[in-house]
Amino acid sequence: MSQKLVILGAGESGVGAAVLGKQKQYDVFVSDIGAIDPNYKRILIDEGIFFEEGVHTEKEIFNADVVVKSPGIPDSISLIKDLMEKGVQVVSEIEFASWFTNATLIGITGSNGKTTTTSLMHHILKCSGLNVGIAGNIGKSFAMQIAKCNYDFYVLELSSFQLDGIDKLKLDVSVLLNITPDHLDRYNNSFEQYTNSKFQIIRNSDKNSVFVYNGDDPTIVQKIKHLNLKVNSYSFTKEPIKNKGAGIENESICIDINNPMRISGDDISLKGKHNSYNIMASAIVACLFDLSENAIVSAIKSFQPIEHRMERVMKINGVEYINDSKATNVDSAFYALESIQNKVIWIAGGIDKGNDYTKLVPLVKSKVKGMVCLGKDNKKLHDTFKDLVEQIADASSANEAVEKASAMAKDGYTVLLSPACASFDLFKNYQDRGEKFKQGIIKLNQ
C-alpha cells in the first residue's frame, strides 16, 4: 500500500512536491487554506492529484505518513504542532525532493545576497558547460525539476524557513554569506534561533562536504568557534588572503583553492562591496569543480544583475531610477545606499519585521536628500529619519511614490527604491512592488 503524502500550500514548492510525490507512487493530497492560483490548479488537475482550497480537512491531513509544508507556514501554528506530536514527519519541499536525486547539490543561504550569488553561481557553472539547474527560493521548484528534468548539479537558494524543514538533506557544498537580523518575528525575536536556523545548512555535512563562509561576519566566525566542524571549509574576506580561500588585494579578487587566480575589478559587472562577497563565494565554488580561470572570469564578466536587485531602470532629466525592491531588510538597504555615489531620494517602507534603522542613520545623513515612505504604517520611518532629510512624504502606491520622489529629485540625483521592509501591506510580493515601480517610471517618461 502506498504511503500518504499531504502537501500544505499549493504554491510553487507545494505543487512541485505534489507532482514528484505522484511520480514516486505516493498517495498525494494537496490542501491550501487560501485560493489556489489557476495555473497551479491546472497542473494538479492535469496530473490527477486530489486537492482542496479554502479549507484544511484535518481528517485527510492527519492520515499522512509525510507532510510537506510551504516555507510560509510557521512551525508554531496548532496544525503543525499537532502533526508533530502525533509523530507525522513534517518536512520542507527541499528535504522531500532531495530524497530522489543523486545530483551534486550546492546550497546558498544568508540574510542578504542569496539570489544574486545563486544566480551568478548557476551562470558560471552553466557557461562552463555543466548540466546544472537552479532552484530553491528561486525559479521552478526543486521537486518539479527532479520530476521533470535530469540535471547533474543543482544550485539551491535556501531561506531559513526552508532550512528549518530539513532532516536528511546533505549538501555537497554549503555557502553561508552573512547573518544579520531578519525574520525575527518568526524566531521568537531571538537572533540566536535565527542564527541556528542558518547553520542548518551544514547539518549533515561530513569530511566529504565543503563549507564556504564569510570570514568577515562576526556572527558566523563566533558560531564556528563553538562547533566541531568535520567539513572542509574555505572563507572569503575583504582582506588579503592568508590561507586557502578568497580575498581582495589592490581592488582585485584573489582566489586560492587548487591554483591561485586573480579577477581584476575591470572584469566585474556587479559593483559594490557586498557584491565582492557574492563573487568570491561563487568563484570559490567554481574552483572546487576545477573550472578554468578563463571560463570563470568570462562568466563573471557577462553576468547581468538580477531583476529587482539594484536594477537600473532608466535616466529621466538627469535623474537615475534604481529598482532594489528585493531589499526587504535593513542590511540590504544599507548596501544599496552605500553603493550609490550620487545624492539620493530614497523610497522605503512596507511591513516592518522588527527593523532597527539606526545602522542607516550615517548613510542617510550623508547621502539622502529626500524620502518617500511607501507603506500603510510609516510612523517608525518618520520618527527615525524626519530630522535627517530635507523632505519626507508618504505614498500608498508605487505610482504615487515615483511621482513624489521625482518632484524631489534634481539633475544628478538617484531615486532609489530600497524598501528595507516586506511588501505584503500594499503588494503581492517584492516582484509586484518592483514591477509597479518600473511602470510608474515608464509612465513618468511618457
Stockholm file with secondary structure:
# STOCKHOLM 1.0

chainA/1-446         MSQKLVILGAGESGVGAAVLGKQKQYDVFVSDIGAIDPNYKRILIDEGIFFEEGVHTEKEIFNADVVVKSPGIPDSISLIKDLMEKGVQVVSEIEFASWFTNATLIGITGSNGKTTTTSLMHHILKCSGLNVGIAGNIGKSFAMQIAKCNYDFYVLELSSFQLDGIDKLKLDVSVLLNITPDHLDRYNNSFEQYTNSKFQIIRNSDKNSVFVYNGDDPTIVQKIKHLNLKVNSYSFTKEPIKNKGAGIENESICIDINNPMRISGDDISLKGKHNSYNIMASAIVACLFDLSENAIVSAIKSFQPIEHRMERVMKINGVEYINDSKATNVDSAFYALESIQNKVIWIAGGIDKGNDYTKLVPLVKSKVKGMVCLGKDNKKLHDTFKDLVEQIADASSANEAVEKASAMAKDGYTVLLSPACASFDLFKNYQDRGEKFKQGIIKLNQ
#=GR chainA/1-446 SS CCCEEEEECCSHHHHHHHHHHHHTTCEEEEEESSCCCHHHHHHHHHTTCEEEESCCCHHHHTTCSEEEECTTSCTTSHHHHHHHHTTCEEECHHHHHHTTCCSEEEEEECSSSHHHHHHHHHHHHHHTTCCEEEEESSSSCHHHHHHHCCCSEEEEECCHHHHHTCSSCCCSEEEECCCCSCSGGGGTTCHHHHHHHHGGGGTTCCTTCEEEEETTCHHHHHHHHTSCCCSEEEEECSSCCSSSEEEEETTEEEEESSSEEEECGGGCSSCSHHHHHHHHHHHHHHHHTTCCHHHHHHHHHHCCCCTTSSEEEEEETTEEEEECTTCCSHHHHHHHHHHCCSCEEEEECSBCSSCCGGGGHHHHHHHEEEEEEESSCCHHHHHHHTTTSSEEEEESSHHHHHHHHHHHCCTTCEEEECCSSBSTTTSSSHHHHHHHHHHHHHHHHC
#=GC SS_cons         CCCEEEEECCSHHHHHHHHHHHHTTCEEEEEESSCCCHHHHHHHHHTTCEEEESCCCHHHHTTCSEEEECTTSCTTSHHHHHHHHTTCEEECHHHHHHTTCCSEEEEEECSSSHHHHHHHHHHHHHHTTCCEEEEESSSSCHHHHHHHCCCSEEEEECCHHHHHTCSSCCCSEEEECCCCSCSGGGGTTCHHHHHHHHGGGGTTCCTTCEEEEETTCHHHHHHHHTSCCCSEEEEECSSCCSSSEEEEETTEEEEESSSEEEECGGGCSSCSHHHHHHHHHHHHHHHHTTCCHHHHHHHHHHCCCCTTSSEEEEEETTEEEEECTTCCSHHHHHHHHHHCCSCEEEEECSBCSSCCGGGGHHHHHHHEEEEEEESSCCHHHHHHHTTTSSEEEEESSHHHHHHHHHHHCCTTCEEEECCSSBSTTTSSSHHHHHHHHHHHHHHHHC
//
